Amino acid sequence: RLLKVMIDKMEYVLDGKNQTKLNIYTSHESSIVALLATMGIWTPHVPEYSSAVILELLEDGTDHFVK
């Protein structure tokens, strides 16, 4: 669910429907694990307190990508 919300927000920006520069989401470690697992980048461990996942929507000419 969290990843879908993030993707939807990025699509709104790409479609010109939203000019928000920053979105901040907070969650428990179980949600961070689920997000990383969904993205295929989780290694089995419990994220430490105050862990962060940062996704950036970047533009290179007419191309866009997520870092």
N, C-alpha and C positions, 0 to 999 in steps of 0.2 A: 504494500500500500504506500509506504513512504517513497519508494523509488518512483511509483506512478505519479505521485503528487509532484515530485521534483521534475520529472520529464514533462508533465503537463505545463508547469510554470515556464520551463525552457521553450516549449513549443509556442506558448503565448507571446513570449519575447520575439521569437523568430517570425511569428505571424503579424507582429506589430500591434498586438492587442494589449501589451503590458510593457512598460519601460522600467520596471523595478530593477535596480542594480544589485540588490542583495536580498537573499532569503535565508533566514536562520531557522533551523529546526533543532529541537532538543528531544532526546529519547533515552530510554534505559539501554543497558548493554545488550539485552536480548534483541532489541530492535536494530542496534548497530550490527550485531552478528547476522541477523536476517538480511539486512541491506547488503553487507559484504558477501554473504553466501549467494544471494540473488545475482550479484554482479560477477560471481565466480572468482572472487579474490580473497576469500576468507581462509585463513589457516586456523586450525582448532586451538583456540585460546579464549579466555574471557577478557574483553577489552578493559583496560585500566580506567579508573575514575578520571573523569574529564577528558576522555578520548574524543577525537574529532575526525570526521570524514569531510573532506572538502572537495566539492565538485565545481568546476569552472566551465562556463559556456564561453568558448573563445571563437573569434572570427579571424579568418585568414583570407582576405579578399572577399570572394563570394562564398567561400566554404566556411562551415561552422563545425566545431568539434568540441567534445567534452574532455577535459583533462582532470 
